[in-house]
Amino acid sequence: MAGSVCIIGAGLSGLTCAMKLAKRGYNVTVIEEMTYAGGLLATTRIGNESLELLPHHLRKTDKNLLSLVKNLGLDSSVEWSDSRWHGKAAHKKVGYFRGGFARLINGLMQEITDNGGRIYLSTTASDITQIRRDDGSVAYKTECVLSNSSRYEEISDYVIFTGSCRTFVNISHNLPITIDDRDQLMNVTYRSQLTIMMNLKRVMSEVYYQDFEDQPFARIVNHSNAFGQRNYGGNIVYLVGYTDVTDPLWIASDSKIMDEYFGAFRKLYPGIRKSDIKSWRLTKTRYAQSEKYPGTDLHNPCRNLFVCASGIARYGTTETPLNRMDRLIELANRICGEIEQASAVTASVRSEVVTPLVSSMNYSEGESYEQR
């Protein structure tokens, strides 16, 4: 066995790391606090289709993501469509899976479990500390809280954290991370996102993607304009807005947020009526998008511990952060490569030891997925 890895978070980056490392012989455990996997790619059922709660599409320039899709054997399920973008290039090619991005998430999960990996849902990481094994080697102990409030410990050679930088700092206060790195991680601030997905009886615009500065929402994504009605039973439209958690709208009821968003939408398209809405759903995302990149590289703040988050996918730049799946996959690939290099160095050192050391690798893994 190449080593053990605990991955915190079952979003795209966490599942990608888990899949790659499991296929390379690592003992992989993924823990996820939600009852479902997918992270920002979480889906729901609309009509007879799976659909993301937040709008997503593929780009022709997503070389890392498209390479992952190809390796999973899903490239033939991607359909490319022309799309009109308001105020930008007249047309862009955008891609989408037959069956939605659930095919990507399910494909990753299948590869993980087929290669011996484990995925634990409804499991929250509450603390990460370093421990020393009987043979003198350093390992990590991740304390986990289950949905029934019981606890267990996950012991691993490596840890990959894939949530927000601030959450990472809060659960890693006992780790030997420099004050400067800890401060920079805490300074990775985020915008919160309110997204309303509507299933409408009719199309109000031919444009796929529109940006706004003077509306309660920041953009409109007319999903069905690019990808068709499929089996949704209507036309899918996303209203995406950003806010601060101190804004009264963030803590308002779903219906109040819908009234404000739909009121602004109706001013843009006076012909729309509430009776045209077949269904709608609000999704709140607390750590949706970082506001600026850090000055230095923070993805490896401690030996054998990594942070794979979009907020630190770039550094030392004034570039405005964007939620790009391709950048996360690029960072995930980099982290997996660094873990393999570290494993090779460890194996080389151990092979030079004349008297073999006994390693206490047998430990309690907590309850099985079925027990949870």
HUHU-V803286 format. One record per residue. N is the residue number from 1. PHI is phi in whole degrees, -180 to 180 (999 if undefined). OMEGA is omega in whole degrees, 0 to 359 (999 if undefined). Layout:
n:N phi:PHI omega:OMEGA
n:N phi:PHI omega:OMEGA
This chain:
n:1 phi:999 omega:184
n:2 phi:-70 omega:183
n:3 phi:147 omega:181
n:4 phi:-114 omega:183
n:5 phi:-133 omega:173
n:6 phi:-105 omega:181
n:7 phi:-112 omega:183
n:8 phi:-98 omega:181
n:9 phi:114 omega:181
n:10 phi:-110 omega:172
n:11 phi:-85 omega:184
n:12 phi:-60 omega:183
n:13 phi:-68 omega:180
n:14 phi:-64 omega:180
n:15 phi:-69 omega:178
n:16 phi:-65 omega:177
n:17 phi:-60 omega:182
n:18 phi:-63 omega:180
n:19 phi:-63 omega:183
n:20 phi:-64 omega:183
n:21 phi:-73 omega:177
n:22 phi:-62 omega:179
n:23 phi:-69 omega:180
n:24 phi:-98 omega:172
n:25 phi:96 omega:179
n:26 phi:-81 omega:175
n:27 phi:-85 omega:191
n:28 phi:-107 omega:172
n:29 phi:-127 omega:177
n:30 phi:-110 omega:176
n:31 phi:-119 omega:185
n:32 phi:-137 omega:184
n:33 phi:-74 omega:180
n:34 phi:-80 omega:179
n:35 phi:-85 omega:182
n:36 phi:-143 omega:177
n:37 phi:-96 omega:176
n:38 phi:121 omega:181
n:39 phi:60 omega:179
n:40 phi:-71 omega:176
n:41 phi:-101 omega:179
n:42 phi:-60 omega:186
n:43 phi:-122 omega:172
n:44 phi:-139 omega:178
n:45 phi:-99 omega:174
n:46 phi:-122 omega:187
n:47 phi:63 omega:179
n:48 phi:-109 omega:184
n:49 phi:-126 omega:168
n:50 phi:-89 omega:183
n:51 phi:-142 omega:181
n:52 phi:-70 omega:176
n:53 phi:-71 omega:177
n:54 phi:-120 omega:184
n:55 phi:-70 omega:178
n:56 phi:-144 omega:172
n:57 phi:-156 omega:177
n:58 phi:-97 omega:175
n:59 phi:-117 omega:178
n:60 phi:-63 omega:181
n:61 phi:-87 omega:181
n:62 phi:-80 omega:188
n:63 phi:-65 omega:180
n:64 phi:-70 omega:180
n:65 phi:-68 omega:180
n:66 phi:-67 omega:175
n:67 phi:-66 omega:176
n:68 phi:-62 omega:179
n:69 phi:-59 omega:180
n:70 phi:-65 omega:180
n:71 phi:-63 omega:178
n:72 phi:-84 omega:181
n:73 phi:75 omega:183
n:74 phi:-107 omega:184
n:75 phi:-63 omega:180
n:76 phi:-73 omega:180
n:77 phi:-94 omega:179
n:78 phi:-91 omega:177
n:79 phi:-111 omega:182
n:80 phi:-102 omega:184
n:81 phi:-133 omega:171
n:82 phi:-77 omega:178
n:83 phi:-139 omega:177
n:84 phi:-98 omega:181
n:85 phi:-115 omega:183
n:86 phi:-68 omega:176
n:87 phi:75 omega:181
n:88 phi:-127 omega:178
n:89 phi:-55 omega:185
n:90 phi:-57 omega:183
n:91 phi:-141 omega:174
n:92 phi:-136 omega:174
n:93 phi:-84 omega:176
n:94 phi:-126 omega:184
n:95 phi:-114 omega:180
n:96 phi:-154 omega:181
n:97 phi:-79 omega:165
n:98 phi:-67 omega:185
n:99 phi:96 omega:176
n:100 phi:82 omega:180
n:101 phi:-69 omega:174
n:102 phi:-59 omega:178
n:103 phi:-64 omega:179
n:104 phi:-68 omega:180
n:105 phi:-62 omega:180
n:106 phi:-65 omega:178
n:107 phi:-65 omega:177
n:108 phi:-65 omega:181
n:109 phi:-63 omega:180
n:110 phi:-65 omega:179
n:111 phi:-64 omega:180
n:112 phi:-63 omega:183
n:113 phi:-69 omega:178
n:114 phi:-64 omega:181
n:115 phi:-104 omega:172
n:116 phi:89 omega:179
n:117 phi:-77 omega:180
n:118 phi:-124 omega:179
n:119 phi:-124 omega:180
n:120 phi:-108 omega:177
n:121 phi:-93 omega:181
n:122 phi:53 omega:182
n:123 phi:-131 omega:186
n:124 phi:-107 omega:175
n:125 phi:-77 omega:183
n:126 phi:-107 omega:182
n:127 phi:-165 omega:176
n:128 phi:-124 omega:178
n:129 phi:-134 omega:174
n:130 phi:-95 omega:175
n:131 phi:-132 omega:177
n:132 phi:-117 omega:179
n:133 phi:-76 omega:181
n:134 phi:-62 omega:181
n:135 phi:-85 omega:178
n:136 phi:93 omega:181
n:137 phi:-76 omega:180
n:138 phi:-94 omega:177
n:139 phi:-134 omega:180
n:140 phi:-116 omega:174
n:141 phi:-114 omega:177
n:142 phi:-105 omega:179
n:143 phi:-83 omega:186
n:144 phi:-122 omega:176
n:145 phi:-115 omega:180
n:146 phi:-90 omega:183
n:147 phi:-63 omega:178
n:148 phi:-92 omega:178
n:149 phi:74 omega:174
n:150 phi:-76 omega:185
n:151 phi:-127 omega:170
n:152 phi:-153 omega:183
n:153 phi:-117 omega:176
n:154 phi:-108 omega:180
n:155 phi:-101 omega:183
n:156 phi:-152 omega:176
n:157 phi:-76 omega:183
n:158 phi:-133 omega:174
n:159 phi:-131 omega:172
n:160 phi:-123 omega:179
n:161 phi:-102 omega:186
n:162 phi:-124 omega:179
n:163 phi:-93 omega:179
n:164 phi:-73 omega:181
n:165 phi:-62 omega:181
n:166 phi:-66 omega:177
n:167 phi:-63 omega:178
n:168 phi:-60 omega:180
n:169 phi:-60 omega:183
n:170 phi:-66 omega:182
n:171 phi:-105 omega:182
n:172 phi:-126 omega:185
n:173 phi:-66 omega:180
n:174 phi:-93 omega:182
n:175 phi:-87 omega:181
n:176 phi:-79 omega:177
n:177 phi:-100 omega:183
n:178 phi:-62 omega:180
n:179 phi:-61 omega:181
n:180 phi:-63 omega:179
n:181 phi:-65 omega:180
n:182 phi:-64 omega:179
n:183 phi:-66 omega:180
n:184 phi:-65 omega:178
n:185 phi:-65 omega:178
n:186 phi:-68 omega:181
n:187 phi:-84 omega:173
n:188 phi:-79 omega:184
n:189 phi:-89 omega:187
n:190 phi:-129 omega:168
n:191 phi:-97 omega:176
n:192 phi:-89 omega:187
n:193 phi:-127 omega:173
n:194 phi:-115 omega:183
n:195 phi:-125 omega:175
n:196 phi:-108 omega:175
n:197 phi:-101 omega:180
n:198 phi:-116 omega:172
n:199 phi:-109 omega:187
n:200 phi:-103 omega:179
n:201 phi:-73 omega:183
n:202 phi:-144 omega:181
n:203 phi:-89 omega:181
n:204 phi:-103 omega:181
n:205 phi:-152 omega:176
n:206 phi:-91 omega:182
n:207 phi:-81 omega:179
n:208 phi:-83 omega:190
n:209 phi:-133 omega:179
n:210 phi:-131 omega:176
n:211 phi:-103 omega:180
n:212 phi:-139 omega:176
n:213 phi:-118 omega:187
n:214 phi:-117 omega:179
n:215 phi:-123 omega:176
n:216 phi:-64 omega:175
n:217 phi:-107 omega:184
n:218 phi:-93 omega:181
n:219 phi:-157 omega:171
n:220 phi:-118 omega:176
n:221 phi:-117 omega:178
n:222 phi:-88 omega:186
n:223 phi:-53 omega:185
n:224 phi:-70 omega:178
n:225 phi:-65 omega:179
n:226 phi:-97 omega:191
n:227 phi:-113 omega:176
n:228 phi:82 omega:181
n:229 phi:-77 omega:182
n:230 phi:48 omega:178
n:231 phi:-115 omega:180
n:232 phi:-74 omega:184
n:233 phi:81 omega:180
n:234 phi:172 omega:181
n:235 phi:-109 omega:184
n:236 phi:-90 omega:178
n:237 phi:-131 omega:176
n:238 phi:-107 omega:170
n:239 phi:-112 omega:188
n:240 phi:-115 omega:179
n:241 phi:-130 omega:178
n:242 phi:-117 omega:182
n:243 phi:-154 omega:174
n:244 phi:-97 omega:182
n:245 phi:-68 omega:176
n:246 phi:-87 omega:179
n:247 phi:-71 omega:180
n:248 phi:-56 omega:181
n:249 phi:-67 omega:182
n:250 phi:-64 omega:182
n:251 phi:-99 omega:179
n:252 phi:-70 omega:178
n:253 phi:-69 omega:179
n:254 phi:-57 omega:183
n:255 phi:-66 omega:179
n:256 phi:-68 omega:178
n:257 phi:-63 omega:178
n:258 phi:-62 omega:180
n:259 phi:-60 omega:182
n:260 phi:-69 omega:180
n:261 phi:-66 omega:183
n:262 phi:-69 omega:177
n:263 phi:-61 omega:178
n:264 phi:-69 omega:178
n:265 phi:-63 omega:181
n:266 phi:-70 omega:176
n:267 phi:-66 omega:177
n:268 phi:-74 omega:181
n:269 phi:-131 omega:186
n:270 phi:-59 omega:182
n:271 phi:-77 omega:182
n:272 phi:-78 omega:177
n:273 phi:-130 omega:177
n:274 phi:-61 omega:178
n:275 phi:-68 omega:177
n:276 phi:-82 omega:180
n:277 phi:-88 omega:177
n:278 phi:-81 omega:177
n:279 phi:-165 omega:176
n:280 phi:-153 omega:181
n:281 phi:-153 omega:178
n:282 phi:-101 omega:175
n:283 phi:-125 omega:177
n:284 phi:-101 omega:179
n:285 phi:-122 omega:186
n:286 phi:-65 omega:180
n:287 phi:-109 omega:187
n:288 phi:-84 omega:186
n:289 phi:-151 omega:179
n:290 phi:-71 omega:185
n:291 phi:-92 omega:175
n:292 phi:-159 omega:179
n:293 phi:-83 omega:180
n:294 phi:-72 omega:181
n:295 phi:-77 omega:182
n:296 phi:-129 omega:180
n:297 phi:-74 omega:184
n:298 phi:-119 omega:187
n:299 phi:-74 omega:182
n:300 phi:-133 omega:186
n:301 phi:-73 omega:183
n:302 phi:-152 omega:182
n:303 phi:-55 omega:178
n:304 phi:64 omega:176
n:305 phi:-129 omega:189
n:306 phi:-133 omega:175
n:307 phi:-118 omega:180
n:308 phi:-114 omega:185
n:309 phi:-136 omega:182
n:310 phi:-62 omega:182
n:311 phi:-67 omega:179
n:312 phi:-125 omega:179
n:313 phi:-66 omega:174
n:314 phi:-128 omega:177
n:315 phi:-157 omega:179
n:316 phi:64 omega:181
n:317 phi:-144 omega:176
n:318 phi:-92 omega:178
n:319 phi:-57 omega:178
n:320 phi:-73 omega:180
n:321 phi:-63 omega:176
n:322 phi:-131 omega:177
n:323 phi:-78 omega:180
n:324 phi:-113 omega:179
n:325 phi:-61 omega:183
n:326 phi:-62 omega:180
n:327 phi:-68 omega:177
n:328 phi:-66 omega:179
n:329 phi:-65 omega:177
n:330 phi:-60 omega:179
n:331 phi:-67 omega:178
n:332 phi:-61 omega:178
n:333 phi:-61 omega:180
n:334 phi:-64 omega:181
n:335 phi:-65 omega:179
n:336 phi:-61 omega:177
n:337 phi:-64 omega:180
n:338 phi:-69 omega:177
n:339 phi:-67 omega:178
n:340 phi:-64 omega:178
n:341 phi:-64 omega:179
n:342 phi:-63 omega:179
n:343 phi:-64 omega:180
n:344 phi:-64 omega:178
n:345 phi:-65 omega:179
n:346 phi:-62 omega:180
n:347 phi:-65 omega:180
n:348 phi:-66 omega:179
n:349 phi:-64 omega:181
n:350 phi:-66 omega:181
n:351 phi:-69 omega:180
n:352 phi:-87 omega:180
n:353 phi:-76 omega:183
n:354 phi:-68 omega:180
n:355 phi:-97 omega:183
n:356 phi:-64 omega:178
n:357 phi:-96 omega:178
n:358 phi:-88 omega:182
n:359 phi:-101 omega:180
n:360 phi:-85 omega:184
n:361 phi:-89 omega:180
n:362 phi:-87 omega:183
n:363 phi:-145 omega:179
n:364 phi:-73 omega:181
n:365 phi:-102 omega:180
n:366 phi:76 omega:182
n:367 phi:-76 omega:176
n:368 phi:-76 omega:180
n:369 phi:-58 omega:182
n:370 phi:-65 omega:180
n:371 phi:-69 omega:183
n:372 phi:-88 omega:999
